[in-house]
Amino acid sequence: MPKGYVVVTELITDQATMDAYSKAAAPSMAESEARVLVVDDQPAVLEGEWHGNRTVILEFESVEAARTWYDSEAYARAKPLRHAAAQSHAVLLSGFELPHE
């Protein structure tokens, strides 16, 4: 089963509220066993345009685990803080596994 990834790009407009969001979201991520793979405030854009000034990538055991975290009551309490602190884009991606021969 492929891993699940949540990628969030944020144009942060209120750092204090974003800091509060990070503290509020951390327990839900720990509970869901999410791994924070990337927090980058200066992505190097190689092609096209990129949204925001921060990119975050979270890894979950599966797409279903990522969706369960995103839809959880614990994360629902933190999410409004992110929405208040930044213009955000979020996507859920399925990891790739090479076919076995």
MOPAC internal coordinates of N, CA, C and O (Angstrom, degrees):
PM7 1SCF
backbone

  N    0.0000 0     0.00 0     0.00 0    0    0    0
  C    1.4442 1     0.00 0     0.00 0    1    0    0
  C    1.5309 1   108.31 1     0.00 0    2    1    0
  O    1.2310 1   120.05 1   -51.86 1    3    2    1
  N    1.3252 1   117.50 1   128.14 1    3    2    1
  C    1.4707 1   119.54 1  -177.99 1    5    3    2
  C    1.5241 1   111.93 1   -71.06 1    6    5    3
  O    1.2310 1   121.51 1   -27.81 1    7    6    5
  N    1.3065 1   114.72 1   152.19 1    7    6    5
  C    1.4612 1   121.58 1   175.57 1    9    7    6
  C    1.5265 1   109.05 1   -67.38 1   10    9    7
  O    1.2310 1   120.95 1   -18.58 1   11   10    9
  N    1.3256 1   115.78 1   161.42 1   11   10    9
  C    1.4567 1   122.28 1   174.45 1   13   11   10
  C    1.5157 1   109.15 1  -112.53 1   14   13   11
  O    1.2310 1   120.71 1   -36.76 1   15   14   13
  N    1.3066 1   116.26 1   143.24 1   15   14   13
  C    1.4606 1   121.92 1  -179.00 1   17   15   14
  C    1.5210 1   109.67 1  -129.15 1   18   17   15
  O    1.2310 1   120.84 1   -45.15 1   19   18   17
  N    1.3189 1   115.99 1   134.85 1   19   18   17
  C    1.4519 1   121.46 1   171.83 1   21   19   18
  C    1.5222 1   106.22 1  -110.07 1   22   21   19
  O    1.2310 1   121.01 1   -55.24 1   23   22   21
  N    1.3352 1   115.68 1   124.76 1   23   22   21
  C    1.4596 1   122.26 1   178.45 1   25   23   22
  C    1.5208 1   107.25 1  -115.27 1   26   25   23
  O    1.2310 1   121.11 1   -54.37 1   27   26   25
  N    1.3196 1   115.47 1   125.63 1   27   26   25
  C    1.4552 1   121.19 1  -179.78 1   29   27   26
  C    1.5195 1   108.40 1  -124.27 1   30   29   27
  O    1.2310 1   120.90 1   -51.28 1   31   30   29
  N    1.3311 1   115.89 1   128.72 1   31   30   29
  C    1.4577 1   120.48 1   170.27 1   33   31   30
  C    1.5186 1   106.83 1  -109.13 1   34   33   31
  O    1.2310 1   121.24 1   -42.01 1   35   34   33
  N    1.3292 1   115.24 1   137.99 1   35   34   33
  C    1.4552 1   120.46 1  -174.50 1   37   35   34
  C    1.5230 1   110.45 1  -132.86 1   38   37   35
  O    1.2310 1   121.04 1   -46.00 1   39   38   37
  N    1.3156 1   115.61 1   134.00 1   39   38   37
  C    1.4588 1   121.79 1   168.12 1   41   39   38
  C    1.5250 1   104.61 1  -103.39 1   42   41   39
  O    1.2310 1   120.99 1   -84.21 1   43   42   41
  N    1.3210 1   115.71 1    95.79 1   43   42   41
  C    1.4592 1   121.69 1  -172.08 1   45   43   42
  C    1.5252 1   109.88 1   -75.86 1   46   45   43
  O    1.2310 1   121.60 1   -51.59 1   47   46   45
  N    1.3351 1   114.54 1   128.41 1   47   46   45
  C    1.4630 1   120.76 1   178.66 1   49   47   46
  C    1.5283 1   112.24 1  -115.80 1   50   49   47
  O    1.2310 1   119.94 1   168.36 1   51   50   49
  N    1.3271 1   117.71 1   -11.64 1   51   50   49
  C    1.4690 1   122.46 1  -178.53 1   53   51   50
  C    1.5272 1   108.00 1  -145.07 1   54   53   51
  O    1.2310 1   120.70 1   -85.49 1   55   54   53
  N    1.3302 1   116.27 1    94.51 1   55   54   53
  C    1.4677 1   120.73 1  -174.23 1   57   55   54
  C    1.5249 1   111.95 1   -65.40 1   58   57   55
  O    1.2310 1   119.41 1   143.05 1   59   58   57
  N    1.3204 1   118.74 1   -36.95 1   59   58   57
  C    1.4673 1   120.62 1  -179.54 1   61   59   58
  C    1.5286 1   110.74 1   -62.59 1   62   61   59
  O    1.2310 1   120.42 1   137.52 1   63   62   61
  N    1.3243 1   116.80 1   -42.48 1   63   62   61
  C    1.4667 1   119.79 1   178.29 1   65   63   62
  C    1.5227 1   110.45 1   -69.68 1   66   65   63
  O    1.2310 1   119.93 1   145.27 1   67   66   65
  N    1.3334 1   117.75 1   -34.73 1   67   66   65
  C    1.4675 1   120.30 1   176.32 1   69   67   66
  C    1.5300 1   110.37 1   -64.73 1   70   69   67
  O    1.2310 1   120.31 1   141.84 1   71   70   69
  N    1.3318 1   117.02 1   -38.16 1   71   70   69
  C    1.4675 1   120.09 1   176.69 1   73   71   70
  C    1.5312 1   110.28 1   -63.38 1   74   73   71
  O    1.2310 1   120.51 1   140.19 1   75   74   73
  N    1.3371 1   116.62 1   -39.81 1   75   74   73
  C    1.4665 1   120.78 1   177.37 1   77   75   74
  C    1.5252 1   110.64 1   -64.77 1   78   77   75
  O    1.2310 1   120.69 1   140.83 1   79   78   77
  N    1.3317 1   116.28 1   -39.17 1   79   78   77
  C    1.4750 1   120.71 1   176.47 1   81   79   78
  C    1.5278 1   110.35 1   -60.63 1   82   81   79
  O    1.2310 1   120.35 1   133.38 1   83   82   81
  N    1.3225 1   116.94 1   -46.62 1   83   82   81
  C    1.4677 1   120.46 1  -178.42 1   85   83   82
  C    1.5268 1   110.72 1   -57.64 1   86   85   83
  O    1.2310 1   120.34 1   136.67 1   87   86   85
  N    1.3296 1   116.96 1   -43.33 1   87   86   85
  C    1.4659 1   120.67 1   178.72 1   89   87   86
  C    1.5299 1   110.95 1   -66.72 1   90   89   87
  O    1.2310 1   120.41 1   141.22 1   91   90   89
  N    1.3214 1   116.82 1   -38.78 1   91   90   89
  C    1.4692 1   120.64 1  -178.84 1   93   91   90
  C    1.5249 1   111.99 1   -72.05 1   94   93   91
  O    1.2310 1   119.97 1   145.89 1   95   94   93
  N    1.3357 1   117.65 1   -34.11 1   95   94   93
  C    1.4664 1   121.50 1  -177.30 1   97   95   94
  C    1.5225 1   112.89 1   -81.07 1   98   97   95
  O    1.2310 1   119.69 1   154.24 1   99   98   97
  N    1.3102 1   118.19 1   -25.76 1   99   98   97
  C    1.4654 1   121.74 1  -174.05 1  101   99   98
  C    1.5327 1   113.65 1   -55.56 1  102  101   99
  O    1.2310 1   118.65 1   134.12 1  103  102  101
  N    1.3337 1   120.19 1   -45.88 1  103  102  101
  C    1.4692 1   118.15 1   179.77 1  105  103  102
  C    1.5321 1   113.28 1   -61.41 1  106  105  103
  O    1.2310 1   120.05 1   142.96 1  107  106  105
  N    1.3366 1   117.51 1   -37.04 1  107  106  105
  C    1.4674 1   119.29 1   179.43 1  109  107  106
  C    1.5236 1   110.78 1   -67.58 1  110  109  107
  O    1.2310 1   120.38 1   144.80 1  111  110  109
  N    1.3247 1   116.88 1   -35.20 1  111  110  109
  C    1.4664 1   119.97 1   178.45 1  113  111  110
  C    1.5240 1   110.31 1   -69.85 1  114  113  111
  O    1.2310 1   120.43 1   138.84 1  115  114  113
  N    1.3314 1   116.78 1   -41.16 1  115  114  113
  C    1.4683 1   120.15 1   178.38 1  117  115  114
  C    1.5271 1   110.41 1   -63.71 1  118  117  115
  O    1.2310 1   120.59 1   137.07 1  119  118  117
  N    1.3204 1   116.48 1   -42.93 1  119  118  117
  C    1.4605 1   121.03 1   179.71 1  121  119  118
  C    1.5278 1   111.62 1   -61.23 1  122  121  119
  O    1.2310 1   120.48 1   144.40 1  123  122  121
  N    1.3241 1   116.68 1   -35.60 1  123  122  121
  C    1.4685 1   120.84 1  -178.55 1  125  123  122
  C    1.5301 1   112.35 1   -89.39 1  126  125  123
  O    1.2310 1   120.54 1  -177.56 1  127  126  125
  N    1.3277 1   116.57 1     2.44 1  127  126  125
  C    1.4606 1   122.72 1   179.74 1  129  127  126
  C    1.5274 1   112.72 1    60.88 1  130  129  127
  O    1.2310 1   120.93 1  -146.52 1  131  130  129
  N    1.3247 1   115.82 1    33.48 1  131  130  129
  C    1.4685 1   120.28 1   176.19 1  133  131  130
  C    1.5217 1   109.38 1   -70.82 1  134  133  131
  O    1.2310 1   121.41 1   -35.62 1  135  134  133
  N    1.3151 1   114.90 1   144.38 1  135  134  133
  C    1.4671 1   121.22 1   172.52 1  137  135  134
  C    1.5155 1   107.57 1  -108.04 1  138  137  135
  O    1.2310 1   120.68 1   -51.26 1  139  138  137
  N    1.3228 1   116.31 1   128.74 1  139  138  137
  C    1.4647 1   120.68 1   175.44 1  141  139  138
  C    1.5280 1   106.18 1   -84.78 1  142  141  139
  O    1.2310 1   120.96 1   -69.05 1  143  142  141
  N    1.3337 1   115.76 1   110.95 1  143  142  141
  C    1.4642 1   120.52 1  -178.78 1  145  143  142
  C    1.5143 1   112.20 1   -90.22 1  146  145  143
  O    1.2310 1   120.36 1   144.87 1  147  146  145
  N    1.3413 1   116.93 1   -35.13 1  147  146  145
  C    1.4615 1   120.96 1  -174.49 1  149  147  146
  C    1.5184 1   109.93 1  -143.98 1  150  149  147
  O    1.2310 1   120.75 1   -45.59 1  151  150  149
  N    1.3152 1   116.17 1   134.41 1  151  150  149
  C    1.4599 1   124.14 1   161.90 1  153  151  150
  C    1.5197 1   103.89 1  -136.96 1  154  153  151
  O    1.2310 1   120.71 1   -72.98 1  155  154  153
  N    1.3327 1   116.26 1   107.02 1  155  154  153
  C    1.4620 1   120.83 1  -172.63 1  157  155  154
  C    1.5240 1   109.60 1  -129.15 1  158  157  155
  O    1.2310 1   121.11 1   -58.72 1  159  158  157
  N    1.3278 1   115.48 1   121.28 1  159  158  157
  C    1.4656 1   120.72 1   179.42 1  161  159  158
  C    1.5178 1   112.94 1   -92.42 1  162  161  159
  O    1.2310 1   119.98 1   178.27 1  163  162  161
  N    1.3208 1   117.65 1    -1.73 1  163  162  161
  C    1.4589 1   120.43 1   178.95 1  165  163  162
  C    1.5296 1   110.93 1  -144.64 1  166  165  163
  O    1.2310 1   120.29 1  -113.06 1  167  166  165
  N    1.3350 1   117.05 1    66.94 1  167  166  165
  C    1.4677 1   117.58 1   179.47 1  169  167  166
  C    1.5263 1   110.56 1   -64.80 1  170  169  167
  O    1.2310 1   120.97 1   -37.66 1  171  170  169
  N    1.3076 1   115.75 1   142.34 1  171  170  169
  C    1.4651 1   121.44 1   177.20 1  173  171  170
  C    1.5238 1   107.81 1   -87.64 1  174  173  171
  O    1.2310 1   120.60 1   -73.64 1  175  174  173
  N    1.3133 1   116.46 1   106.36 1  175  174  173
  C    1.4602 1   121.27 1  -178.93 1  177  175  174
  C    1.5201 1   108.44 1   -76.93 1  178  177  175
  O    1.2310 1   120.76 1   -60.53 1  179  178  177
  N    1.3135 1   116.15 1   119.47 1  179  178  177
  C    1.4625 1   121.49 1  -179.17 1  181  179  178
  C    1.5161 1   111.90 1   -93.82 1  182  181  179
  O    1.2310 1   119.82 1   148.34 1  183  182  181
  N    1.3136 1   117.94 1   -31.66 1  183  182  181
  C    1.4687 1   122.65 1   178.91 1  185  183  182
  C    1.5073 1   108.94 1  -148.50 1  186  185  183
  O    1.2310 1   120.86 1   -31.98 1  187  186  185
  N    1.3002 1   115.96 1   148.02 1  187  186  185
  C    1.4603 1   120.97 1   174.50 1  189  187  186
  C    1.5125 1   113.09 1    68.17 1  190  189  187
  O    1.2310 1   121.59 1    24.20 1  191  190  189
  N    1.3304 1   114.56 1  -155.80 1  191  190  189
  C    1.4596 1   121.27 1   179.97 1  193  191  190
  C    1.5200 1   109.25 1  -116.70 1  194  193  191
  O    1.2310 1   120.35 1   -29.87 1  195  194  193
  N    1.3195 1   116.93 1   150.13 1  195  194  193
  C    1.4424 1   122.53 1   179.40 1  197  195  194
  C    1.5137 1   108.27 1  -122.89 1  198  197  195
  O    1.2310 1   120.60 1   -40.92 1  199  198  197
  N    1.3035 1   116.45 1   139.08 1  199  198  197
  C    1.4649 1   121.31 1  -179.23 1  201  199  198
  C    1.5214 1   110.38 1   -83.57 1  202  201  199
  O    1.2310 1   120.88 1   -43.08 1  203  202  201
  N    1.3071 1   115.92 1   136.92 1  203  202  201
  C    1.4523 1   121.75 1   166.63 1  205  203  202
  C    1.5041 1   116.13 1    86.36 1  206  205  203
  O    1.2310 1   122.27 1    -0.28 1  207  206  205
  N    1.3394 1   113.25 1   179.72 1  207  206  205
  C    1.4602 1   120.26 1   179.17 1  209  207  206
  C    1.5316 1   111.57 1  -119.54 1  210  209  207
  O    1.2310 1   120.28 1  -172.75 1  211  210  209
  N    1.3237 1   117.08 1     7.25 1  211  210  209
  C    1.4670 1   120.60 1   172.11 1  213  211  210
  C    1.5228 1   108.62 1  -145.56 1  214  213  211
  O    1.2310 1   121.41 1   -41.20 1  215  214  213
  N    1.3197 1   114.91 1   138.80 1  215  214  213
  C    1.4627 1   121.82 1   175.19 1  217  215  214
  C    1.5222 1   108.11 1  -124.07 1  218  217  215
  O    1.2310 1   121.00 1   -46.56 1  219  218  217
  N    1.3267 1   115.69 1   133.44 1  219  218  217
  C    1.4627 1   122.03 1   179.91 1  221  219  218
  C    1.5238 1   107.86 1  -125.93 1  222  221  219
  O    1.2310 1   120.74 1   -45.38 1  223  222  221
  N    1.3333 1   116.20 1   134.62 1  223  222  221
  C    1.4614 1   120.98 1   175.41 1  225  223  222
  C    1.5240 1   108.00 1  -125.34 1  226  225  223
  O    1.2310 1   121.43 1   -55.87 1  227  226  225
  N    1.3393 1   114.88 1   124.13 1  227  226  225
  C    1.4624 1   122.68 1   177.46 1  229  227  226
  C    1.5177 1   109.38 1  -111.72 1  230  229  227
  O    1.2310 1   120.25 1   -38.98 1  231  230  229
  N    1.3205 1   117.13 1   141.02 1  231  230  229
  C    1.4632 1   122.44 1   177.68 1  233  231  230
  C    1.5225 1   109.48 1  -112.47 1  234  233  231
  O    1.2310 1   121.18 1   -43.12 1  235  234  233
  N    1.3355 1   115.34 1   136.88 1  235  234  233
  C    1.4615 1   123.06 1   178.12 1  237  235  234
  C    1.5210 1   108.55 1  -126.26 1  238  237  235
  O    1.2310 1   120.56 1   -18.97 1  239  238  237
  N    1.3011 1   116.53 1   161.03 1  239  238  237
  C    1.4642 1   121.48 1  -179.79 1  241  239  238
  C    1.5173 1   112.79 1   -59.95 1  242  241  239
  O    1.2310 1   119.98 1   152.63 1  243  242  241
  N    1.3202 1   117.64 1   -27.37 1  243  242  241
  C    1.4645 1   121.35 1  -179.16 1  245  243  242
  C    1.5277 1   108.82 1  -158.86 1  246  245  243
  O    1.2310 1   121.26 1   -12.46 1  247  246  245
  N    1.3201 1   115.20 1   167.54 1  247  246  245
  C    1.4663 1   120.63 1   174.20 1  249  247  246
  C    1.5241 1   109.28 1   -61.31 1  250  249  247
  O    1.2310 1   120.50 1   140.01 1  251  250  249
  N    1.3267 1   116.65 1   -39.99 1  251  250  249
  C    1.4566 1   120.67 1  -179.95 1  253  251  250
  C    1.5258 1   111.39 1   -62.82 1  254  253  251
  O    1.2310 1   120.23 1   140.44 1  255  254  253
  N    1.3322 1   117.16 1   -39.56 1  255  254  253
  C    1.4719 1   121.03 1   178.30 1  257  255  254
  C    1.5239 1   110.56 1   -65.58 1  258  257  255
  O    1.2310 1   120.58 1   141.23 1  259  258  257
  N    1.3234 1   116.50 1   -38.77 1  259  258  257
  C    1.4665 1   120.13 1   178.20 1  261  259  258
  C    1.5261 1   110.66 1   -65.36 1  262  261  259
  O    1.2310 1   120.52 1   136.49 1  263  262  261
  N    1.3150 1   116.62 1   -43.51 1  263  262  261
  C    1.4738 1   121.11 1   179.75 1  265  263  262
  C    1.5318 1   110.12 1   -65.13 1  266  265  263
  O    1.2310 1   120.64 1   138.67 1  267  266  265
  N    1.3318 1   116.37 1   -41.33 1  267  266  265
  C    1.4608 1   120.50 1   179.09 1  269  267  266
  C    1.5295 1   110.15 1   -60.63 1  270  269  267
  O    1.2310 1   120.28 1   136.98 1  271  270  269
  N    1.3345 1   117.07 1   -43.02 1  271  270  269
  C    1.4683 1   120.54 1   177.52 1  273  271  270
  C    1.5261 1   110.25 1   -62.19 1  274  273  271
  O    1.2310 1   120.49 1   129.66 1  275  274  273
  N    1.3280 1   116.67 1   -50.34 1  275  274  273
  C    1.4668 1   120.45 1  -175.80 1  277  275  274
  C    1.5232 1   111.27 1   -60.14 1  278  277  275
  O    1.2310 1   120.09 1   143.55 1  279  278  277
  N    1.3258 1   117.43 1   -36.45 1  279  278  277
  C    1.4679 1   122.10 1  -177.98 1  281  279  278
  C    1.5343 1   113.44 1   -90.13 1  282  281  279
  O    1.2310 1   120.07 1  -179.50 1  283  282  281
  N    1.3317 1   117.48 1     0.50 1  283  282  281
  C    1.4642 1   120.86 1  -174.81 1  285  283  282
  C    1.5310 1   112.10 1   -70.43 1  286  285  283
  O    1.2310 1   121.48 1   -25.37 1  287  286  285
  N    1.3368 1   114.78 1   154.63 1  287  286  285
  C    1.4620 1   120.26 1   176.12 1  289  287  286
  C    1.5194 1   110.67 1   -63.20 1  290  289  287
  O    1.2310 1   120.34 1   141.44 1  291  290  289
  N    1.3227 1   116.96 1   -38.56 1  291  290  289
  C    1.4649 1   120.88 1  -179.13 1  293  291  290
  C    1.5275 1   110.72 1   -60.82 1  294  293  291
  O    1.2310 1   120.41 1   134.86 1  295  294  293
  N    1.3374 1   116.81 1   -45.14 1  295  294  293
  C    1.4685 1   118.35 1   179.80 1  297  295  294
  C    1.5240 1   111.31 1   -74.85 1  298  297  295
  O    1.2310 1   120.08 1   150.32 1  299  298  297
  N    1.3288 1   117.44 1   -29.68 1  299  298  297
  C    1.4704 1   120.72 1   178.49 1  301  299  298
  C    1.5254 1   111.39 1   -59.78 1  302  301  299
  O    1.2310 1   120.25 1   150.50 1  303  302  301
  N    1.3206 1   117.13 1   -29.50 1  303  302  301
  C    1.4641 1   120.06 1   178.27 1  305  303  302
  C    1.5327 1   111.28 1   -73.08 1  306  305  303
  O    1.2310 1   119.52 1   150.65 1  307  306  305
  N    1.3146 1   118.51 1   -29.35 1  307  306  305
  C    1.4620 1   122.11 1  -178.18 1  309  307  306
  C    1.5247 1   112.71 1   -87.46 1  310  309  307
  O    1.2310 1   120.25 1   145.69 1  311  310  309
  N    1.3216 1   117.13 1   -34.31 1  311  310  309
  C    1.4650 1   122.63 1  -172.86 1  313  311  310
  C    1.5307 1   114.45 1   -52.29 1  314  313  311
  O    1.2310 1   118.33 1   138.45 1  315  314  313
  N    1.3408 1   120.78 1   -41.55 1  315  314  313
  C    1.4655 1   119.82 1   179.88 1  317  315  314
  C    1.5392 1   113.54 1   -60.12 1  318  317  315
  O    1.2310 1   120.72 1   150.96 1  319  318  317
  N    1.3298 1   116.22 1   -29.04 1  319  318  317
  C    1.4664 1   118.93 1   176.77 1  321  319  318
  C    1.5252 1   110.85 1   -65.67 1  322  321  319
  O    1.2310 1   120.52 1   138.19 1  323  322  321
  N    1.3414 1   116.61 1   -41.81 1  323  322  321
  C    1.4729 1   119.48 1   177.49 1  325  323  322
  C    1.5208 1   110.23 1   -63.75 1  326  325  323
  O    1.2310 1   120.52 1   136.97 1  327  326  325
  N    1.3190 1   116.61 1   -43.03 1  327  326  325
  C    1.4606 1   120.28 1   179.86 1  329  327  326
  C    1.5270 1   111.56 1   -62.74 1  330  329  327
  O    1.2310 1   120.35 1   146.44 1  331  330  329
  N    1.3391 1   116.94 1   -33.56 1  331  330  329
  C    1.4645 1   120.58 1   178.38 1  333  331  330
  C    1.5249 1   112.02 1   -76.12 1  334  333  331
  O    1.2310 1   120.41 1   152.53 1  335  334  333
  N    1.3250 1   116.82 1   -27.47 1  335  334  333
  C    1.4625 1   121.54 1  -173.93 1  337  335  334
  C    1.5188 1   114.46 1   -92.64 1  338  337  335
  O    1.2310 1   120.09 1   162.96 1  339  338  337
  N    1.3381 1   117.43 1   -17.04 1  339  338  337
  C    1.4636 1   119.15 1  -172.08 1  341  339  338
  C    1.5230 1   111.21 1  -158.78 1  342  341  339
  O    1.2310 1   121.73 1   -24.10 1  343  342  341
  N    1.3185 1   114.30 1   155.90 1  343  342  341
  C    1.4617 1   120.48 1   165.98 1  345  343  342
  C    1.5253 1   104.68 1   -85.70 1  346  345  343
  O    1.2310 1   120.49 1   -60.63 1  347  346  345
  N    1.3173 1   116.66 1   119.37 1  347  346  345
  C    1.4609 1   120.65 1  -171.59 1  349  347  346
  C    1.5182 1   112.10 1  -121.72 1  350  349  347
  O    1.2310 1   121.76 1   -31.66 1  351  350  349
  N    1.3227 1   114.24 1   148.34 1  351  350  349
  C    1.4561 1   122.86 1   168.01 1  353  351  350
  C    1.5215 1   105.83 1  -123.26 1  354  353  351
  O    1.2310 1   120.01 1   -43.31 1  355  354  353
  N    1.3194 1   117.58 1   136.69 1  355  354  353
  C    1.4637 1   121.05 1   179.72 1  357  355  354
  C    1.5193 1   109.30 1  -135.89 1  358  357  355
  O    1.2310 1   120.87 1   -41.27 1  359  358  357
  N    1.3225 1   115.94 1   138.73 1  359  358  357
  C    1.4632 1   121.49 1   176.23 1  361  359  358
  C    1.5273 1   109.09 1  -134.44 1  362  361  359
  O    1.2310 1   121.61 1   -26.22 1  363  362  361
  N    1.3238 1   114.52 1   153.78 1  363  362  361
  C    1.4511 1   123.07 1   175.04 1  365  363  362
  C    1.5215 1   106.98 1  -112.35 1  366  365  363
  O    1.2310 1   120.91 1   -54.97 1  367  366  365
  N    1.3267 1   115.87 1   125.03 1  367  366  365
  C    1.4618 1   121.29 1  -177.02 1  369  367  366
  C    1.5254 1   110.57 1  -121.12 1  370  369  367
  O    1.2310 1   121.25 1   -31.66 1  371  370  369
  N    1.3067 1   115.21 1   148.34 1  371  370  369
  C    1.4427 1   122.20 1   174.84 1  373  371  370
  C    1.5218 1   108.65 1   -96.36 1  374  373  371
  O    1.2310 1   120.55 1   -49.51 1  375  374  373
  N    1.3235 1   116.55 1   130.49 1  375  374  373
  C    1.4542 1   120.61 1   178.07 1  377  375  374
  C    1.5223 1   111.21 1   -66.18 1  378  377  375
  O    1.2310 1   120.89 1   -15.15 1  379  378  377
  N    1.3050 1   115.90 1   164.85 1  379  378  377
  C    1.4537 1   121.97 1  -177.88 1  381  379  378
  C    1.5162 1   108.81 1  -108.28 1  382  381  379
  O    1.2310 1   121.35 1   -44.57 1  383  382  381
  N    1.3109 1   115.03 1   135.43 1  383  382  381
  C    1.4627 1   120.98 1   174.97 1  385  383  382
  C    1.5216 1   108.30 1  -121.75 1  386  385  383
  O    1.2310 1   120.79 1   -50.18 1  387  386  385
  N    1.3233 1   116.09 1   129.82 1  387  386  385
  C    1.4598 1   119.87 1   176.70 1  389  387  386
  C    1.5170 1   109.86 1   -63.78 1  390  389  387
  O    1.2310 1   120.36 1   -41.95 1  391  390  389
  N    1.3098 1   116.91 1   138.05 1  391  390  389
  C    1.4716 1   118.88 1   176.81 1  393  391  390
  C    1.5375 1   110.52 1   -64.34 1  394  393  391
  O    1.2310 1   120.85 1   -37.30 1  395  394  393
  N    1.3132 1   115.98 1   142.70 1  395  394  393
  C    1.4655 1   120.65 1   177.42 1  397  395  394
  C    1.5279 1   107.88 1   -89.54 1  398  397  395
  O    1.2310 1   121.46 1   -41.55 1  399  398  397
  N    1.3128 1   114.81 1   138.45 1  399  398  397
  C    1.4634 1   118.59 1   179.30 1  401  399  398
  C    1.4958 1   110.76 1   -94.13 1  402  401  399
  O    1.2310 1   120.10 1   180.00 1  403  402  401

